[in-house]
Each structure stands twice: as C-alpha cells, then as structure tokens.
Amino acid sequence: MAQYYGYDSGSGGMMGRIFGSIPEVTRNIFLVNVLMYIATKVNYNFMIGTFAAFYPASPYFRIWQIVTYLFMHANFWHLFVNMWGLLMFGSALERAIGSKKYLLFYFVTGLGALLVHFIIQYIQVRTGTATALIGIPTLGASGAIYGIQVGYAMLYPDVKWTLVFPPVTLKAKWFVLIFIGIELYTGVTGTLDGVAHFAHLGGALFGFLMIFYWKKTGKLWRI
C-alpha cells in the first residue's frame, strides 16, 4: 500500500522516530490539537469562549471560530478518539493524495461539517425546536475525521477494519456506511443529545464530494 516518509533514525530518539513516521500535515494537526487541549485545561472558560464555534447569531460568535473549533476538545477521550482516527486514517490519506491536497481536504471537510451544523441549528431556531443556542459551543475535529474516514474508504474500500469492542471485522466501505447510518439515526431522533451528529454527517458529505470530484476530473493523484 502507501509507503512511509523517510526520517533520520539517528536523531530525536524513539519519540523522534515515531513522529518522523507520521506525514507532516497530519503530525502538525495532531500537535496543534494537543497544545490547544493543554491550553484548554489551563484556562477552560477563555479557550472555549474564544476558540470554540458559537451559533452565528450569538454574541459570542467570532469569525475565526469556524477554523479554531476544529482544534478544540472538551475532554481527554474526545481528543483521544479524534486523534486516533487522525493518525490511523489521516496518515494513509495524506500519503495517498499528497500533503497539499490533504491539508485542503481537512479544512474543507471541517468547514463543511460546521456549515451543515449551522444550517440544522438555523432550521431548529426557525421551527422553534431549539431556543437556547446562544451559549452552546461546538468544538472538536470529529467532522473532519468523518471526512477523512470517508476519503480513506473511497480509496481503499476493501481494506478490513477491526473494532476493539465489539471485535468485529468488516471492509472499510461497510464500516463507513454503518457509522453514517448511526449518525443519521441519532441525529434525527435526538439520541445522544449534546453530540453534533449533523456536523459529523456534514464532514462525511464534503469528504465524499471532494474525493468524488478529484477522481471524476482525474485530479486525485496530481499535486
């Protein structure tokens, strides 16, 4: 399959070798997420109020939040799950399509995820099904990670994934379809309230559209 980038095994020790095997963009995204999480633990209120994304009609909304929300996480497990997905699937995707395309892909899927989330919030406000959006922040890389998983499954549909629990093994294309189905069901029914299900679906949608467009136009493997 895709090959690893080379690195100098004689410098940086074990940590240097581990991080040297991760493609540059994925590695830097990972590090920024970790640093932002540490800063959030130091000053939670400031970091959430400044860098998480608020509904555009909220007085807390700032334009830069549409990007910075991607690097914010509420707790360790939120960060861990997203970064595991980033390293596992993002690394492979970056090697396959190149760092420049991958960087564009990451931010477009992240912005697409937030756009879909805002559209759903707008509909909820207009229909009276949500009235307390002013102070509710949206944060996390999950939308972009869903986009990455979809992108990976489109390039490597028959590669098998195995869950830790339950220990189920399926091809990537089936796992992604199941994940999307679960997100759609939980989003429509309101199950697991407090999770931005439609942001996940938005990231998946934009990931699909980008890979589909690049493949259709023959631009997927070009710089």
N, CA, C and O of each residue as an XYZ file, in Angstrom:
892
protein
N       0.851     -1.187      0.000
C       0.000      0.000      0.000
C       0.891      1.244      0.000
O       1.997      1.219     -0.541
N       0.411      2.325      0.604
C       1.205      3.562      0.609
C       2.458      3.372      1.446
O       2.466      2.588      2.394
N       3.518      4.092      1.094
C       4.768      3.941      1.809
C       5.004      5.107      2.763
O       4.475      6.201      2.569
N       5.806      4.857      3.796
C       6.095      5.863      4.800
C       7.137      6.846      4.297
O       7.986      6.513      3.470
N       7.051      8.072      4.819
C       8.091      9.044      4.553
C       9.356      8.618      5.291
O       9.276      8.008      6.357
N      10.509      8.932      4.738
C      11.752      8.618      5.403
C      12.051      9.591      6.529
O      11.506     10.693      6.576
N      12.930      9.167      7.440
C      13.358     10.044      8.523
C      14.721      9.590      9.005
O      15.158      8.475      8.719
N      15.375     10.454      9.729
C      16.709     10.170     10.236
C      16.600      9.398     11.531
O      16.291      9.979     12.571
N      16.847      8.103     11.490
C      16.691      7.261     12.679
C      17.755      7.537     13.724
O      17.679      7.037     14.846
N      18.741      8.329     13.357
C      19.809      8.582     14.312
C      19.577      9.795     15.174
O      20.402     10.092     16.039
N      18.490     10.507     14.975
C      18.263     11.724     15.762
C      16.877     11.723     16.362
O      15.945     11.165     15.783
N      16.735     12.342     17.515
C      15.434     12.515     18.134
C      14.996     11.372     19.014
O      13.952     11.485     19.656
N      15.736     10.266     19.085
C      15.354      9.156     19.929
C      14.085      8.483     19.443
O      13.677      8.645     18.293
N      13.457      7.712     20.354
C      12.262      6.954     19.996
C      11.119      7.860     19.576
O      10.452      7.595     18.575
N      10.881      8.945     20.344
C       9.787      9.850     20.001
C      10.012     10.487     18.639
O       9.069     10.680     17.872
N      11.268     10.812     18.340
C      11.574     11.388     17.041
C      11.269     10.422     15.920
O      10.768     10.824     14.870
N      11.572      9.128     16.134
C      11.299      8.122     15.112
C       9.803      7.913     14.931
O       9.322      7.759     13.808
N       9.063      7.909     16.047
C       7.610      7.725     15.965
C       6.972      8.874     15.198
O       6.207      8.653     14.259
N       7.290     10.104     15.602
C       6.680     11.255     14.938
C       7.227     11.438     13.532
O       6.540     11.980     12.666
N       8.458     10.992     13.296
C       9.018     11.109     11.961
C       8.324     10.217     10.961
O       8.400     10.467      9.758
N       7.640      9.174     11.429
C       6.941      8.266     10.526
C       5.548      8.766     10.159
O       4.895      8.201      9.282
N       5.092      9.823     10.827
C       3.775     10.400     10.549
C       3.942     11.524      9.532
O       4.803     12.385      9.715
N       3.142     11.541      8.466
C       3.266     12.615      7.460
C       3.147     13.999      8.089
O       2.505     14.173      9.125
N       3.772     14.973      7.448
C       3.952     16.300      8.034
C       2.656     16.992      8.440
O       2.547     17.479      9.565
N       1.683     17.043      7.556
C       0.440     17.762      7.860
C      -0.315     17.078      8.988
O      -0.775     17.737      9.920
N      -0.444     15.762      8.906
C      -1.123     15.014      9.967
C      -0.424     15.229     11.298
O      -1.077     15.432     12.322
N       0.904     15.186     11.288
C       1.682     15.382     12.523
C       1.441     16.760     13.115
O       1.254     16.887     14.325
N       1.442     17.794     12.282
C       1.247     19.160     12.779
C      -0.172     19.388     13.281
O      -0.372     20.074     14.283
N      -1.166     18.816     12.588
C      -2.549     18.912     13.061
C      -2.678     18.248     14.424
O      -3.324     18.783     15.326
N      -2.067     17.093     14.568
C      -2.081     16.377     15.845
C      -1.478     17.237     16.959
O      -2.066     17.366     18.033
N      -0.311     17.822     16.703
C       0.377     18.616     17.723
C      -0.422     19.856     18.111
O      -0.489     20.206     19.290
N      -1.027     20.521     17.130
C      -1.836     21.706     17.438
C      -3.029     21.323     18.306
O      -3.369     22.038     19.248
N      -3.663     20.200     17.993
C      -4.791     19.734     18.807
C      -4.371     19.464     20.240
O      -5.080     19.834     21.176
N      -3.228     18.825     20.419
C      -2.750     18.520     21.765
C      -2.424     19.800     22.523
O      -2.774     19.930     23.695
N      -1.758     20.744     21.869
C      -1.412     22.011     22.520
C      -2.661     22.798     22.899
O      -2.726     23.388     23.978
N      -3.649     22.804     22.011
C      -4.900     23.506     22.309
C      -5.640     22.837     23.470
O      -6.273     23.513     24.281
N      -5.558     21.531     23.542
C      -6.206     20.830     24.653
C      -5.533     21.175     25.975
O      -6.210     21.410     26.976
N      -4.204     21.206     25.981
C      -3.474     21.574     27.191
C      -3.839     22.996     27.620
O      -4.061     23.256     28.803
N      -3.898     23.908     26.658
C      -4.281     25.292     26.966
C      -5.705     25.351     27.518
O      -5.998     26.160     28.398
N      -6.583     24.502     27.006
C      -7.969     24.460     27.485
C      -8.038     23.971     28.920
O      -8.852     24.456     29.705
N      -7.186     23.011     29.269
C      -7.144     22.534     30.647
C      -6.638     23.617     31.591
O      -7.041     23.674     32.753
N      -5.753     24.476     31.090
C      -5.196     25.555     31.917
C      -6.225     26.659     32.132
O      -6.366     27.164     33.245
N      -6.947     27.039     31.071
C      -7.935     28.129     31.168
C      -9.150     27.768     30.322
O      -9.297     28.240     29.195
N     -10.003     26.940     30.867
C     -11.139     26.366     30.131
C     -12.088     27.439     29.606
O     -12.424     27.438     28.422
N     -12.518     28.336     30.456
C     -13.523     29.325     30.065
C     -13.029     30.227     28.931
O     -13.764     30.498     27.981
N     -11.797     30.681     29.037
C     -11.249     31.555     27.997
C     -11.132     30.817     26.673
O     -11.542     31.342     25.637
N     -10.583     29.613     26.688
C     -10.353     28.870     25.459
C     -11.674     28.501     24.779
O     -11.813     28.668     23.567
N     -12.629     28.008     25.539
C     -13.922     27.639     24.952
C     -14.637     28.880     24.433
O     -15.158     28.878     23.318
N     -14.664     29.939     25.239
C     -15.369     31.150     24.840
C     -14.737     31.853     23.651
O     -15.420     32.578     22.927
N     -13.450     31.650     23.439
C     -12.739     32.350     22.366
C     -12.610     31.513     21.099
O     -12.732     32.046     19.996
N     -12.365     30.208     21.237
C     -11.984     29.398     20.080
C     -12.983     28.326     19.664
O     -12.905     27.829     18.540
N     -13.921     27.952     20.535
C     -14.996     27.055     20.099
C     -15.947     27.852     19.210
O     -15.944     29.082     19.244
N     -16.754     27.160     18.421
C     -17.655     27.843     17.481
C     -19.041     28.019     18.089
O     -19.645     27.065     18.579
N     -19.534     29.250     18.052
C     -20.881     29.546     18.523
C     -21.785     29.856     17.333
O     -21.319     30.269     16.271
N     -23.072     29.650     17.530
C     -24.067     29.949     16.504
C     -23.870     31.392     16.030
O     -23.703     32.290     16.855
N     -23.888     31.628     14.707
C     -23.569     32.966     14.181
C     -24.387     34.115     14.766
O     -23.919     35.253     14.787
N     -25.600     33.833     15.240
C     -26.414     34.895     15.835
C     -26.057     35.158     17.291
O     -26.590     36.082     17.906
N     -25.167     34.357     17.839
C     -24.771     34.518     19.230
C     -23.791     35.675     19.378
O     -22.965     35.898     18.493
N     -23.867     36.407     20.471
C     -22.888     37.486     20.711
C     -21.486     36.945     20.968
O     -20.515     37.701     20.954
N     -21.380     35.640     21.203
C     -20.076     35.020     21.445
C     -19.387     34.580     20.151
O     -18.226     34.170     20.172
N     -20.091     34.665     19.045
C     -19.522     34.208     17.775
C     -18.436     35.145     17.281
O     -18.600     36.365     17.305
N     -17.325     34.574     16.831
C     -16.230     35.302     16.191
C     -15.859     34.551     14.916
O     -15.897     33.321     14.889
N     -15.505     35.270     13.875
C     -15.303     34.664     12.563
C     -14.215     33.589     12.584
O     -14.331     32.586     11.879
N     -13.157     33.784     13.385
C     -12.063     32.804     13.394
C     -12.483     31.460     13.988
O     -11.794     30.456     13.810
N     -13.609     31.445     14.692
C     -14.057     30.204     15.330
C     -14.405     29.114     14.323
O     -14.392     27.930     14.662
N     -14.719     29.505     13.077
C     -15.064     28.497     12.075
C     -13.857     27.618     11.732
O     -14.013     26.538     11.162
N     -12.664     28.082     12.078
C     -11.446     27.289     11.887
C     -10.943     26.739     13.219
O     -10.600     25.561     13.315
N     -10.899     27.588     14.244
C     -10.283     27.170     15.506
C     -11.087     26.092     16.234
O     -10.526     25.344     17.035
N     -12.392     26.000     15.968
C     -13.202     24.984     16.649
C     -12.696     23.577     16.350
O     -12.888     22.654     17.142
N     -12.037     23.424     15.175
C     -11.511     22.135     14.744
C     -10.393     21.619     15.652
O     -10.090     20.426     15.644
N      -9.784     22.504     16.426
C      -8.648     22.129     17.254
C      -8.993     22.130     18.746
O      -8.108     22.031     19.596
N     -10.280     22.242     19.052
C     -10.729     22.297     20.436
C     -11.404     20.982     20.829
O     -12.146     20.392     20.044
N     -11.130     20.530     22.066
C     -11.766     19.309     22.560
C     -12.150     19.489     24.021
O     -11.438     20.125     24.798
N     -13.298     18.910     24.372
C     -13.863     19.147     25.696
C     -13.182     18.329     26.786
O     -13.061     18.789     27.922
N     -12.734     17.119     26.451
C     -12.115     16.261     27.452
C     -11.116     15.322     26.784
O     -10.973     15.321     25.561
N     -10.436     14.533     27.589
C      -9.364     13.680     27.077
C      -9.880     12.663     26.069
O      -9.261     12.467     25.023
N     -11.003     12.013     26.364
C     -11.486     10.959     25.481
C     -11.983     11.525     24.156
O     -11.863     10.880     23.115
N     -12.539     12.723     24.200
C     -12.931     13.414     22.973
C     -11.693     13.615     22.096
O     -11.724     13.341     20.897
N     -10.615     14.091     22.699
C      -9.356     14.292     21.976
C      -8.774     12.959     21.513
O      -8.356     12.831     20.362
N      -8.747     11.976     22.394
C      -8.120     10.688     22.086
C      -8.762     10.010     20.879
O      -8.063      9.568     19.968
N     -10.086      9.928     20.873
C     -10.783      9.248     19.779
C     -10.519      9.949     18.451
O     -10.246      9.296     17.444
N     -10.602     11.287     18.448
C     -10.365     12.024     17.205
C      -8.924     11.914     16.726
O      -8.676     11.773     15.528
N      -7.986     11.976     17.642
C      -6.583     11.893     17.239
C      -6.204     10.481     16.804
O      -5.343     10.309     15.940
N      -6.831      9.484     17.386
C      -6.610      8.110     16.921
C      -7.073      7.978     15.471
O      -6.368      7.403     14.642
N      -8.260      8.510     15.167
C      -8.755      8.472     13.797
C      -7.877      9.266     12.849
O      -7.651      8.859     11.709
N      -7.379     10.407     13.329
C      -6.496     11.243     12.512
C      -5.215     10.500     12.145
O      -4.815     10.473     10.981
N      -4.580      9.901     13.140
C      -3.309      9.222     12.895
C      -3.497      7.954     12.054
O      -2.682      7.662     11.178
N      -4.562      7.211     12.318
C      -4.783      5.959     11.609
C      -5.140      6.183     10.143
O      -4.525      5.600      9.250
N      -6.129      7.025      9.902
C      -6.664      7.178      8.556
C      -6.138      8.419      7.844
O      -5.971      8.423      6.625
N      -5.878      9.471      8.620
C      -5.344     10.688      8.027
C      -3.953     10.476      7.464
O      -3.626     10.996      6.397
N      -3.125      9.711      8.179
C      -1.771      9.443      7.696
C      -1.799      8.741      6.349
O      -1.068      9.113      5.430
N      -2.649      7.721      6.235
C      -2.754      6.966      4.978
C      -3.293      7.845      3.855
O      -2.829      7.770      2.717
N      -4.281      8.682      4.187
C      -4.873      9.549      3.169
C      -3.878     10.595      2.693
O      -3.811     10.890      1.500
N      -3.102     11.161      3.618
C      -2.105     12.160      3.234
C      -1.046     11.555      2.319
O      -0.647     12.174      1.332
N      -0.594     10.359      2.640
C       0.400      9.714      1.791
C      -0.161      9.437      0.395
O       0.561      9.499     -0.600
N      -1.447      9.133      0.338
C      -2.060      8.767     -0.940
C      -2.265      9.966     -1.858
O      -1.984      9.881     -3.054
N      -2.753     11.085     -1.316
C      -3.133     12.208     -2.178
C      -2.149     13.366     -2.113
O      -2.258     14.317     -2.887
N      -1.187     13.292     -1.192
C      -0.206     14.359     -1.068
C      -0.594     15.363      0.003
O      -1.774     15.542      0.303
N       0.398     16.010      0.572
C       0.174     16.895      1.715
C      -0.671     18.127      1.381
O      -1.514     18.531      2.182
N      -0.452     18.730      0.199
C      -1.196     19.942     -0.151
C      -2.689     19.654     -0.297
O      -3.523     20.385      0.237
N      -3.019     18.588     -1.020
C      -4.424     18.220     -1.188
C      -5.046     17.819      0.144
O      -6.193     18.152      0.439
N      -4.271     17.105      0.930
C      -4.775     16.634      2.219
C      -5.081     17.800      3.159
O      -6.091     17.778      3.861
N      -4.224     18.806      3.178
C      -4.463     19.978      4.016
C      -5.748     20.678      3.584
O      -6.573     21.044      4.421
N      -5.915     20.862      2.275
C      -7.152     21.446      1.761
C      -8.348     20.589      2.137
O      -9.375     21.106      2.577
N      -8.217     19.285      1.966
C      -9.283     18.334      2.286
C      -9.695     18.456      3.746
O     -10.886     18.479      4.058
N      -8.720     18.533      4.635
C      -9.001     18.586      6.070
C      -9.824     19.819      6.431
O     -10.817     19.721      7.151
N      -9.410     20.971      5.930
C     -10.113     22.190      6.299
C     -11.469     22.315      5.596
O     -12.418     22.838      6.181
N     -11.570     21.851      4.371
C     -12.867     21.910      3.684
C     -13.871     20.998      4.370
O     -15.025     21.386      4.547
N     -13.466     19.807      4.756
C     -14.403     18.918      5.450
C     -14.772     19.484      6.824
O     -15.914     19.359      7.267
N     -13.797     20.106      7.492
C     -14.099     20.730      8.777
C     -15.054     21.896      8.649
O     -15.980     22.029      9.449
N     -14.843     22.750      7.646
C     -15.749     23.874      7.403
C     -17.113     23.374      6.934
O     -18.144     23.921      7.324
N     -17.120     22.334      6.094
C     -18.382     21.763      5.631
C     -19.189     21.183      6.770
O     -20.413     21.308      6.805
N     -18.496     20.545      7.705
C     -19.174     19.983      8.872
C     -19.867     21.080      9.669
O     -21.019     20.925     10.073
N     -19.167     22.187      9.896
C     -19.747     23.285     10.670
C     -20.883     23.954      9.902
O     -21.878     24.355     10.504
N     -20.750     24.080      8.577
C     -21.806     24.665      7.765
C     -23.096     23.873      7.899
O     -24.160     24.451      8.120
N     -23.010     22.572      7.769
C     -24.202     21.726      7.906
C     -24.770     21.845      9.314
O     -25.987     21.906      9.489
N     -23.902     21.876     10.315
C     -24.348     22.025     11.705
C     -25.093     23.343     11.899
O     -26.134     23.372     12.556
N     -24.573     24.434     11.335
C     -25.231     25.734     11.448
C     -26.580     25.740     10.722
O     -27.541     26.341     11.201
N     -26.649     25.080      9.583
C     -27.914     25.009      8.839
C     -28.975     24.292      9.677
O     -30.119     24.742      9.750
N     -28.599     23.191     10.302
C     -29.540     22.462     11.155
C     -29.956     23.316     12.347
O     -31.125     23.323     12.731
N     -29.006     24.030     12.930
C     -29.348     24.922     14.042
C     -30.326     26.005     13.588
O     -31.271     26.331     14.305
N     -30.099     26.557     12.404
C     -30.993     27.587     11.871
C     -32.407     27.040     11.701
O     -33.384     27.704     12.045
N     -32.504     25.837     11.172
C     -33.820     25.204     10.994
C     -34.487     24.984     12.342
O     -35.691     25.194     12.485
N     -33.708     24.561     13.327
C     -34.261     24.340     14.664
C     -34.773     25.636     15.283
O     -35.816     25.650     15.936
N     -34.037     26.720     15.076
C     -34.463     28.014     15.604
C     -35.735     28.475     14.910
O     -36.667     28.946     15.562
N     -35.774     28.341     13.591
C     -36.928     28.786     12.809
C     -38.181     27.986     13.129
O     -39.288     28.523     13.097
N     -38.014     26.719     13.433
C     -39.176     25.866     13.714
C     -39.521     25.811     15.196
O     -40.496     25.171     15.588
N     -38.714     26.487     16.024
C     -38.995     26.538     17.444
C     -38.593     25.304     18.213
O     -38.984     25.144     19.369
N     -37.808     24.414     17.589
C     -37.382     23.197     18.284
C     -36.097     23.407     19.075
O     -35.665     22.516     19.807
N     -35.479     24.587     18.931
C     -34.287     24.912     19.722
C     -34.303     26.400     20.020
O     -34.422     27.222     19.111
N     -34.185     26.742     21.283
C     -34.258     28.160     21.664
C     -33.062     28.593     22.509
O     -32.970     29.758     22.897
N     -32.148     27.671     22.798
C     -31.047     28.004     23.704
C     -29.690     27.774     23.053
O     -28.795     27.184     23.657
N     -29.544     28.246     21.810
C     -28.301     28.014     21.089
C     -27.250     29.092     21.334
O     -26.081     28.911     20.993
N     -27.661     30.209     21.923
C     -26.769     31.361     22.058
C     -25.469     31.012     22.775
O     -24.396     31.446     22.357
N     -25.555     30.239     23.841
C     -24.373     29.970     24.644
C     -23.820     28.565     24.506
O     -23.004     28.141     25.325
N     -24.252     27.828     23.475
C     -23.800     26.443     23.303
C     -22.665     26.383     22.292
O     -22.881     26.683     21.118
N     -21.463     26.003     22.711
C     -20.328     25.944     21.782
C     -20.284     24.630     21.017
O     -20.760     23.600     21.495
N     -19.708     24.681     19.830
C     -19.424     23.484     19.039
C     -17.912     23.363     18.933
O     -17.229     24.332     18.601
N     -17.395     22.187     19.211
C     -15.952     22.017     19.190
C     -15.583     20.573     18.868
O     -16.346     19.642     19.126
N     -14.394     20.416     18.299
C     -13.879     19.082     18.017
C     -13.573     18.857     16.546
O     -14.155     19.491     15.666
N     -12.649     17.944     16.303
C     -12.219     17.620     14.945
C     -13.063     16.523     14.306
O     -12.744     16.058     13.212
N     -14.134     16.103     14.975
C     -14.894     14.937     14.535
C     -15.411     15.055     13.106
O     -15.361     14.081     12.356
N     -15.906     16.230     12.714
C     -16.425     16.394     11.357
C     -15.360     16.117     10.320
O     -15.607     15.405      9.347
N     -14.168     16.679     10.520
C     -13.064     16.439      9.589
C     -12.619     14.982      9.627
O     -12.240     14.426      8.596
N     -12.661     14.357     10.799
C     -12.271     12.956     10.917
C     -13.248     12.067     10.166
O     -12.836     11.096      9.532
N     -14.526     12.379     10.228
C     -15.507     11.624      9.436
C     -15.216     11.781      7.948
O     -15.330     10.824      7.182
N     -14.841     12.992      7.546
C     -14.478     13.209      6.154
C     -13.265     12.381      5.763
O     -13.222     11.817      4.670
N     -12.282     12.306      6.649
C     -11.085     11.518      6.393
C     -11.423     10.037      6.266
O     -10.900      9.349      5.389
N     -12.300      9.548      7.144
C     -12.675      8.135      7.084
C     -13.394      7.811      5.782
O     -13.158      6.764      5.179
N     -14.270      8.712      5.351
C     -14.959      8.510      4.078
C     -13.948      8.522      2.933
O     -14.003      7.671      2.045
N     -13.017      9.494      2.955
C     -11.995      9.568      1.921
C     -11.159      8.306      1.867
O     -10.881      7.790      0.785
N     -10.756      7.804      3.024
C      -9.976      6.572      3.096
C     -10.766      5.401      2.514
O     -10.236      4.616      1.729
N     -12.051      5.289      2.907
C     -12.881      4.176      2.433
C     -13.123      4.240      0.932
O     -13.295      3.205      0.288
N     -13.139      5.458      0.363
C     -13.318      5.589     -1.083
C     -12.064      5.157     -1.845
O     -12.156      4.653     -2.964
N     -10.903      5.353     -1.238
C      -9.656      4.950     -1.885
C      -9.321      3.484     -1.618
O      -8.761      2.797     -2.473
N      -9.669      3.019     -0.427
C      -9.351      1.646     -0.033
C     -10.604      0.944      0.500
O     -10.642      0.563      1.669
N     -11.624      0.770     -0.339
C     -12.912      0.252      0.130
C     -12.869     -1.162      0.696
O     -13.680     -1.509      1.554
N     -11.933     -1.980      0.227
C     -11.914     -3.382      0.634
C     -10.912     -3.696      1.741
O     -10.776     -4.847      2.157
N     -10.207     -2.659      2.218
C      -9.316     -2.867      3.365
C     -10.173     -3.151      4.595
O     -11.166     -2.464      4.836
N      -9.793     -4.149      5.364
C     -10.613     -4.557      6.504
C     -10.237     -3.800      7.767
O      -9.058     -3.631      8.080
N     -11.250     -3.349      8.484
C     -11.083     -2.705      9.779
C     -11.593     -3.647     10.852
O     -12.542     -4.396     10.621
N     -10.978     -3.618     12.018
C     -11.438     -4.424     13.145
C     -11.646     -3.527     14.356
O     -10.729     -2.823     14.778
N     -12.838     -3.554     14.907
C     -13.114     -2.798     16.119
C     -12.519     -3.516     17.323
O     -12.433     -4.743     17.344
N     -12.108     -2.740     18.325
C     -11.619     -3.326     19.569
C     -12.784     -3.936     20.335
O     -12.699     -5.058     20.834
N     -13.883     -3.169     20.421
C     -15.089     -3.674     21.077
C     -16.314     -3.098     20.396
O     -16.454     -1.878     20.306
N     -17.218     -3.970     19.906
C     -17.054     -5.425     19.826
C     -16.028     -5.798     18.770
O     -15.824     -5.035     17.826
N     -15.366     -6.962     18.900
C     -14.314     -7.358     17.958
C     -14.894     -7.800     16.614
O     -14.918     -8.988     16.292
N     -15.357     -6.823     15.843
C     -15.987     -7.095     14.551
C     -15.050     -6.631     13.436
O     -14.463     -5.551     13.518
N     -14.914     -7.448     12.401
C     -14.085     -7.104     11.252
C     -14.961     -6.962     10.009
O     -15.703     -7.878      9.651
N     -14.867     -5.807      9.359
C     -15.614     -5.544      8.137
C     -14.736     -4.736      7.186
O     -13.731     -4.155      7.596
N     -15.123     -4.707      5.922
C     -14.424     -3.859      4.966
C     -14.709     -2.395      5.282
O     -15.764     -2.063      5.823
N     -13.766     -1.525      4.942
C     -13.867     -0.102      5.272
C     -15.163      0.508      4.761
O     -15.793      1.300      5.462
N     -15.571      0.149      3.542
C     -16.771      0.748      2.956
C     -18.016      0.435      3.775
O     -18.911      1.274      3.879
N     -18.087     -0.774      4.367
C     -19.259     -1.128      5.155
C     -19.237     -0.451      6.512
O     -20.276     -0.011      7.005
N     -18.063     -0.365      7.117
C     -17.965      0.341      8.391
C     -18.398      1.797      8.244
O     -19.151      2.304      9.075
N     -17.930      2.471      7.199
C     -18.276      3.874      6.998
C     -19.774      4.044      6.802
O     -20.373      4.962      7.362
N     -20.380      3.176      6.019
C     -21.831      3.251      5.808
C     -22.592      3.027      7.117
O     -23.602      3.683      7.373
N     -22.105      2.103      7.936
C     -22.744      1.856      9.238
C     -22.599      3.077     10.144
O     -23.563      3.492     10.788
N     -21.393      3.653     10.193
C     -21.169      4.848     11.018
C     -22.095      5.984     10.587
O     -22.688      6.661     11.426
N     -22.216      6.188      9.270
C     -23.071      7.257      8.756
C     -24.530      6.979      9.097
O     -25.266      7.893      9.470
N     -24.950      5.725      8.970
C     -26.317      5.357      9.319
C     -26.624      5.623     10.779
O     -27.704      6.112     11.113
N     -25.673      5.301     11.654
C     -25.860      5.546     13.089
C     -25.959      7.035     13.371
O     -26.814      7.470     14.142
N     -25.078      7.824     12.742
C     -25.111      9.275     12.948
C     -26.430      9.873     12.456
O     -27.000     10.751     13.104
N     -26.908      9.394     11.312
C     -28.167      9.907     10.778
C     -29.324      9.569     11.711
O     -30.172     10.417     11.989
N     -29.357      8.347     12.187
C     -30.434      7.925     13.091
C     -30.402      8.710     14.398
O     -31.428      9.216     14.851
N     -29.207      8.809     15.005
C     -29.115      9.510     16.281
C     -29.366     11.006     16.120
O     -29.878     11.655     17.032
N     -29.005     11.553     14.954
C     -29.253     12.976     14.707
C     -30.733     13.270     14.547
O     -31.235     14.247     15.103
N     -31.429     12.442     13.801
C     -32.859     12.651     13.539
C     -33.686     12.398     14.793
O     -34.646     13.120     15.061
N     -33.316     11.380     15.559
C     -34.109     11.017     16.739
C     -33.716     11.791     17.983
O     -34.428     11.760     18.987
N     -32.589     12.484     17.924
C     -32.132     13.238     19.092
C     -31.449     12.379     20.130
O     -31.244     12.812     21.264
N     -31.092     11.151     19.750
C     -30.355     10.266     20.654
C     -28.961     10.829     20.900
O     -28.377     11.467     20.024
N     -28.435     10.587     22.096
C     -27.114     11.112     22.474
C     -27.073     12.626     22.303
O     -26.217     13.166     21.602
N     -28.005     13.289     22.950
C     -28.096     14.745     22.864
C     -26.800     15.371     23.351
O     -26.187     14.892     24.305
N     -26.388     16.445     22.690
C     -25.140     17.110     23.028
C     -24.018     16.760     22.073
O     -22.940     17.350     22.141
N     -24.258     15.803     21.179
C     -23.287     15.430     20.149
C     -23.739     16.029     18.821
O     -24.908     15.924     18.450
N     -22.806     16.657     18.112
C     -23.155     17.331     16.843
C     -23.195     16.303     15.698
O     -22.297     16.257     14.857
N     -24.254     15.484     15.686
C     -24.356     14.411     14.705
C     -24.345     14.935     13.270
O     -23.717     14.339     12.395
N     -25.034     16.041     13.030
C     -25.116     16.548     11.662
C     -23.802     17.188     11.207
O     -23.541     17.292     10.008
N     -22.984     17.612     12.160
C     -21.646     18.071     11.801
C     -20.821     16.882     11.304
O     -20.069     17.005     10.337
N     -20.964     15.736     11.966
C     -20.278     14.522     11.514
C     -20.729     14.159     10.100
O     -19.915     13.832      9.236
N     -22.040     14.224      9.886
C     -22.575     13.906      8.562
C     -22.111     14.920      7.520
O     -21.851     14.565      6.371
N     -22.009     16.180      7.929
C     -21.526     17.216      7.016
C     -20.090     16.977      6.602
O     -19.743     17.132      5.431
N     -19.248     16.597      7.560
C     -17.860     16.279      7.240
C     -17.762     15.094      6.295
O     -16.958     15.096      5.363
N     -18.592     14.073      6.543
C     -18.619     12.895      5.674
C     -19.072     13.267      4.267
O     -18.508     12.787      3.283
N     -20.085     14.117      4.172
C     -20.611     14.537      2.870
C     -19.559     15.303      2.075
O     -19.342     15.022      0.896
N     -18.911     16.261      2.709
C     -17.909     17.056      2.000
C     -16.685     16.212      1.650
O     -16.056     16.432      0.615
N     -16.345     15.250      2.505
C     -15.256     14.341      2.185
C     -15.574     13.521      0.951
O     -14.728     13.346      0.074
N     -16.793     13.020      0.887
C     -17.224     12.245     -0.280
C     -17.185     13.100     -1.545
O     -16.683     12.663     -2.581
N     -17.715     14.315     -1.454
C     -17.787     15.182     -2.631
C     -16.398     15.545     -3.144
O     -16.180     15.591     -4.355
N     -15.459     15.802     -2.243
C     -14.116     16.186     -2.679
C     -13.393     15.030     -3.379
O     -12.812     15.209     -4.450
N     -13.437     13.849     -2.764
C     -12.775     12.703     -3.385
C     -13.461     12.339     -4.692
O     -12.792     12.007     -5.670
N     -14.782     12.396     -4.719
C     -15.536     12.086     -5.944
C     -15.149     13.049     -7.060
O     -14.918     12.634     -8.195
N     -15.080     14.343     -6.730
C     -14.726     15.353     -7.731
C     -13.309     15.138     -8.237
O     -13.074     15.172     -9.445
N     -12.365     14.917     -7.335
C     -10.977     14.727     -7.743
C     -10.818     13.479     -8.609
O     -10.055     13.484     -9.575
N     -11.537     12.410     -8.264
C     -11.449     11.194     -9.072
C     -12.104     11.399    -10.434
O     -11.587     10.947    -11.455
N     -13.250     12.086    -10.439
C     -14.001     12.304    -11.681
C     -13.208     13.154    -12.663
O     -13.248     12.911    -13.870
N     -12.488     14.147    -12.154
C     -11.739     15.067    -13.014
C     -10.293     14.621    -13.234
O      -9.528     15.303    -13.916
N      -9.923     13.492    -12.665
C      -8.565     12.983    -12.834
C      -7.525     13.765    -12.058
O      -6.340     13.694    -12.382
N      -7.935     14.513    -11.038
C      -7.012     15.369    -10.292
C      -6.568     14.748     -8.963
O      -5.781     15.342     -8.226
N      -7.076     13.559     -8.670
C      -6.824     12.992     -7.343
C      -5.341     12.774     -7.086
O      -4.856     13.038     -5.986
N      -4.618     12.296     -8.090
C      -3.232     11.921     -7.875
C      -2.260     13.016     -8.353
O      -1.047     12.803     -8.375
N      -2.793     14.175     -8.733
C      -1.928     15.270     -9.138
C      -1.630     16.169     -7.964
O      -2.425     16.251     -7.027
N      -0.502     16.842     -8.000
C      -0.133     17.785     -6.948
C      -1.053     19.001     -7.010
O      -0.914     19.922     -6.206
